[in-house]
Amino acid sequence: MSIQFAPDRGTAAALVLPVATGGLDRIAAAGLDDATATLVAGAARAGRFEGEAGSMAEIFVAGEGDSANRVILLGIGAGDGAALEKAGGALTGRFLLSGLTDLTVDFAGTDASAASVARFAATAAQRGWRQDGYRTKMPEKSKPTLSTITIANAPDGIDDAFVAADAITQGMDLTRTLVTDPPNILYPVSFVEKCRELTELGVELTILDERQMAELGMGALLGVSLGSEKEARLLAMRWNGKGEGDVDLALVGKGVTFDTGGISLKPGPGMEDMKWDMGGAGAVAGTMKVLATRKAKANVVGVVGLVENMPDGKAMRPGDVITSMSGQTIEVLNTDAEGRLVLCDVLTWVQKTHSPKTIVDLATLTGAMIVSLGSEHGGMFANDDSLADQLLAASRESGDLLWRFPLSPAYDKLIDSPIADMKNIGPRGAGSITAAQFLKRYIDDGVRWAHLDIAGMVWADKPGNHHDKGATGFGVRLLDRFVTDNFEQ
């Protein structure tokens, strides 16, 4: 989707007029000829259009010869960033397959700020993302036609505001491509290859293979990978936005490119969805692209542990005891609780290598989180109240919503093992919490840490403001806002 800006609307064949709630007087001030303005106003009243964010009224008017033009009233609610975001997504969702190739949105006469209009434009572009690269046949009516949205009469400052907003779009595109790609295409080594594009933006990559990880003692991460023919990788992506110096923030992602459950095999129905069990790693990679694209003034490292969890004669068994890089031992009771085994070694590595003061990890970690929150919020756990408050604020501002869960010694006891330092699962209850308690055991004293369980958020069964059915790109907007608000001041 191409977003363009123009000083005026010209002779648009499909003209979109943003209308605030209760603002139908906008029609009279839109510069339409009297007959058209009367027709549009009457159609709006007949359709009970009142300007709610994302609502629309479409009116066909006479064009040249026997052609017809369109005037589209687009509700923008209160006209703030959140309302315009909703309107932008709704506009693309409505017209992506409509046969129209171009829309012109005229913001003349509105009070929308440059930042809000930038969010509108970026969301419209994000909603148009699709993965059609594996299709060889498609009905004509299923093919996207809308390719360009022109924003006319945008507020002063739109160019600068759109740079940051468009960077988010580019980062989300990378995340959604990674999450959507099938597991025969996306596996640990190919994930790394797809992220090499980040070097062109100035991101420094460090890649560890299985031999190097074995020498470091990463028995937990490598234990998950034992049953797979695909070799594991650790990928670190560093952006030095403030120049050489200490890392302000480490982002850590679970990258299980396909999860069968291992020997603790998952049920067959629905297993194909487990291609997106690397959604946390995808969000980290996308965020690093955003930060580098917009030249964020922060030093951030994103580290992802990449494995495939398969059953095999060499695979890890329930009952095995493995040793993590930290030296702590783990009794494996269920090989399908593998994400925490990947993350614990990555958390240890990033602390030993980069000494970050703040760590945020993201993972599609537990089905229990979907039971708790569905697909409306990601779960958050934190060992520091100020960090939790910062992430919750970023979630509200970005729209990638989080809900905080507790941590406590009582839950921690539930993963004590009789023969090792810990078990990799607790009892049936509080499954998301005991998973977070497991990870907390790998965080050094004095390090602020938050764990985001986004199991219900990386894939959607219905369209949203920023996405169609499928990969959502969840986490990219959240993390970018978190960095902007707390590490670039």
N, C-alpha and C positions, 0 to 999 in steps of 0.2 A: 504494500500500500504506500503510495507516494503522497506526502503532505507538502503542499505548496502554499505560499503566502503572496497575496496581491494587494495593491493599494486600493482597488475598487473591484466591484463584482463583474464588471463588463456585461456581456450579453449571455448570461448563464442560461442554459436550457433546463437545468434543474437547480433551482434556487432554494436554499435552506435559510429560513429566518428564525433565529433563536428568540424564544419568547419566555419571559419570566412568569412565574405564577401570578395570575391576575393582570397580566400585561398585554391584553389584546389591542390596546391602543398602539402598540408597536406596528401593527399592520398598516395603520393610516400613515405612519411616519416612515414607511419602508421605501417610499419612492415608486410604488407601483402605479400604473395608470388607474383612473377612477373605476373603470369597469372591473378590472382585475381585483383591485382592493375590495370592492363591494362583494365580489364572488368569494374571495378568500375569507373575509370576515363572516359571511353567511355560512360558509362551510364549517368554519371553526365553531360557531354557535350551534349548528345542527349536530355536529359531532361531539358536543360537550367538551371541547378542548379548552383547558384552562391553564396550560403551561406547566403542569407537573413535570419534574425532571424525567426525561426519557420518553415522555408521551409525544405523539406525532399526529398531525393531520395533513393529508396529502391532497392537493387540489390540482386538477389538470386545467390548463388555460390554453387559449389559442396561441399557436406559434406561427412561424412563417409558412405560407401555403397551406397544405393540409396536415401539417405536423402539429403536435401538442407539446407544450412545455409544462413543467411542473413547478409549483410553489409548495414547499414543505415547511409547515410550522413545527418547530422542534422545541419542546418544553425544556427549560433549563432551571426550573424551580427557583430557588433563592439566588441563583447565579454565582454561587461560590464554587470552590474547586471540586468538592465531592459531587455536587449536582451536575456540573459540566462534565465530569468524568462519566457519570451515568448516561448523560445525553450523548456523548461521543460514542460510547459503546453501543447504545441503542441505535444510533444512526447507521453505523456500519452493519450491525446485525440485521437491520431492516432491508438494506439496499445492496448487500454484498452480492447476492445472486439475482438481482432484480432485472438485469439487462442494461442498466445504466452503467456507464463507464466513468462518469465524472459528476461530482457534486460541488457546488460552490456555497459556502456558508458565510453569510454576511453578518459580521458582528457590529456594524454601525448602529449607534443608538442604544447599545447595551452598556451596562456598567461593569462588565466582566474585566478582571485584571489580566495582565499579561501572563502571570503564573497560571491562572485558571484556564485561560484559552489554550495555553501550552498543554495542560493536562487533558483538555478536551481533544486536542489534535493527536496527542500521543495515544490516548485510549482508543480513539477511532482507528488508528493504525494497528494497535495491538489486537483489537477485536477481529481484524482481517487476517490474522496469521492462520495458515493452514499447512498441513503436511500432505501434499498430493503427489510427492515425488515417486511413490511406489505404485501409483495407479497407471494402468495402460488404457483403460476405457472408463468413460464417465459420461452420463447423459448431459446434453447441452445445458439443461436447466439446473444441473448441479454444479456447473463450472462457475467460479467467481468471475464477475464482470467488472465490478467497481475497482478501479485501479488508482484513481486520483481524487483527493479531496483538497479543494482550494479554500483557504481561509482568507476572506476579504475584510479589509478595514479592521485589522487586529489592533489591539492597544499598543502604545509605544513600549518598547522593551521586549517584544515578542521574540525577536531573534535570539537574544541571550537566554530567555526563559525556555525556549524550545530546545536548545542544545542539551540541557540537562534532562528534559523530558524525553527527548529522542534517544539519549544514551540508555535510558531505562528500557525503551522499546527494543533496542539492539541486544541488551543483556537478556531480556525475556525471550527474545527469539532464539538465542543460543540455548537457554535453559529448556525451552519447549522442544527444540530439535533433539536435544540429548534425551529428554524424557520420553519422547514419542518414538524414536528410532527402535526398530525391533532388535531382539537380543543377538541375532546372528550378524547384525551390523554393528551394534554398540556393545562392546565388551571392554575389559580394562585397558588393553593396549590401544584400541581404536578410540576410546574416550580421550586418552592422552593426545592422540593425533589430532582429534577435533579441537582440542584446546591450544594447539600450537599457534593458531591464529592470534592468540593474545600477545605473543612476542612482538608482533608488528605494532602493538599499541604501547610497548614498553614494559610489559609484564615479564618478570624473570621466572623461568620454570626450573624446578628441580624434580627429577624423576628417579625413584628408587625401584629396582627390579626385585625379584624374589630372593636372589642371592644376597643382595645388599640388605634387605629386610631381615633375612635369616641371621646375618652377621650381627644385626642390632638386637636380635632376640625377640622379634615380633611374632611370637608363637600363637597369639590369639588371632590376629588378622590372617596369618598364613594357614592356621588351622581351618578357617572357613573355606579357604581356596583349595584344600587338598583334593577334593573330589572332582575338580574341574580341569579340563584340558586347556582352558584359557588362563594364562599366567596373571597373577595379581600385580598391581602397581600402586605405589604411593605417588601422588602428584601434588607438589606445592607450587602455588602461583603467588609471587610477591610483587606488590605495587608500592613503589617508594615515592609517594606523592609529595613528601616533604624532603626528599633527598635521602641520602644514606643516614641511617640512624636506627634507633630502637623501633620495634614493631609496636604500634598502638593497639592493634586488634588482630586476633586470629579467628578466622572463620573455618570451621571444620565440618566436613560433609560425609555422610554415609553413602558409599557408592557401590551398592550391590547391584550389578548390572542385570542379573537375573537370579531370582531366589526360588528354588524348588523346595526349600526347607531342608535340603540335605537328606541324611538318613531319616530324620523326623519329617518325612515327606508330606507336603501339603496335599489337600484334596485336589483332584484334577480340575473340576469346574472352577473357572475363574483364575487358574494359575497363570494364564497368559497376561494378566494384569501385572504380574511381578516383574515385568520389564521396567516398571517405573519405581522399583525399589532403590533406585539411585537418585531419587528426587532431591535429596539433601545435597548430594554432590553437584547435581545440576544447578541448584540454586546458588551454590557457592561459586561455580564457574561463571554463571551469568552475572552475579554481583561483581566479580572481579573485572568482567568486561565493562560493566557500567562505570566503575571507578576509574578505569584506565581511559575509557572513551571521553569522559567529562573532565579528566585530569584532576581528580579529587586530591585535596591537600591533606592527605593522611597516609601513613605507612601501614598497609594491611597485607597480611598473608592469608591466602585461602589454601587449605590442605584437605585433600580427599583421599580416602582409602577405597581402592577399586578392586573388587573381587567378584567372582561368580560362585554361587553356592549350589553345588550339584551332588547327587548321590553317586557313589563309586566305591570300588573295593579299597581305595586309598582314603576315602572320606573320613572325616572326624565322626566318632560314634558317641551316642549318649552314654555317659559314664566315664568318658575320657577326662583326664586332668591335664590342662595345658598351662604353660607359663607365659605370661604377657611380658612386654618389653620392660615394664616397671619392676618386674621380679615377682609380682603377685600371682598366685596360682588360682585357677578357675576350674571348678568341677562343672563339666558340660552336661546338663540334664536334658537339654533339648537343642538340637542343632538348628532349629528354626528360629532360635533367639540369637541370631548371628550378628545382627547389626551392632550390638553393644560390644561384641568381640572385635569387630573392625575398628570401631571408634576408640576403644580404650587404648589401643596401640598408637593410633594417630594422635590422640590427645597427649600421650606421653612423649611422642616424638616432637611435636610442635613446641612443647614446653622446654624440652632439653635443647632444641635447636634454635628457637627464636625468643624464648623467655617473654611471652606476651603477658601484659598485666590483665587483659580481658580476653576471654574466649567465649564465642557463641558457636555451639554445634547445632546442626540441623539434620534430622533423620526421619525417614518413614519407618519409625521404630516399632510401634505396637498396634495391633488391631484393637487393643483395649482403648486407645485414644479415639478411634472412630466410634466405638460404643459410647464413649463419654461425650464427645463434642460433635459427632457427625462430620459434616463438611462445612461448618460455619466458622470455626475457630481452630487454630493450631494450639497445641498445649505448650505451656512454658513452665520450666522449673529453673530456679536460680538460687545460688548461695549468697546473693548480695541483693538487698532491697533496692539500692539505688540503680543497679543494673536492670533489675526487673521493671522498675518504674520507667527507665529510659526506653526499654523495648516495648512496653505497653503503650507509651506515648507515640513511638514510631509506628506501631501497628494501627493506632487510631488515625494518625495523619496519612498513612499510606493506603489504608484499606485492607492490608493483609493482617487480619485480626488474630489476636492471641488471647488466651485465657490462662491465668497462673494457677498452678497446682502446688500442693505442699511437698516439702521434704522434711523428714524428721528421723531421729534415731530409732523410733519404733518401727518404721518401715525398713530402715537399714538392716535391722536384725533378721528380717525375713529372707535375706539372701546369704546368711551365714551358712557355711558348709561344714559337715562333720569331718571331712577329710582334706579340704583345701581352704584357701583364704576366703573363697566365696563361691556361690552357685551362680550360674548364668540366668536362672529364673527363680522367682519366688512362687508363692501359692497363687491360686486362681484370681483372688481379689487384688485390687490395686496394681494391676500389671504394668501400667505406664509409670507409676510412681517407683516401683521396685527397679524398673529398668533405669530410671534416672538416678536412683540411689547407687546402682552399680557403677554408672559413669562417674558419679561424684567421688568415688574412691580413687580415681585417677587424677584428680585435680590437686595441684600443689597448694600448700598453705599460702594465703595472701593473693591468690589469683581469683579475680572475679570471673564467674562462669555461669553461663545459662545454656540450658538444653531445650531445643525446640523440637517437639514431636509433631511432625507435620503429615502424619500418615493419611489423614482424611482430606488433605488440601492440595496435593500435587496433581490430582486427576479428577475431572468432574464429569458427571453423567448428564449435566444440563449446562446450557450456556450461561455465562456471567458477563459483567461489564467488559472485561478484558479478554475473554476467551470464548470459543465455541466449546462444544463437548470435547473432552480430551485434556491434554496437558494445560495447566493453568499458569505456570511460571511463578507460582507462589513462593514468596521469600525474597525475591529480587527487589521489589519496591520497598519492602520492610527493611532490609539490610542497608539499602542505599540511604534511606531516610535516617536510619540509626547512625550511620557514619556521618552524614551531613550535620545532624543535630549535636553530635557528641564528640566528634574527633576532628572537625574542621574549623572550630571556633578560634 
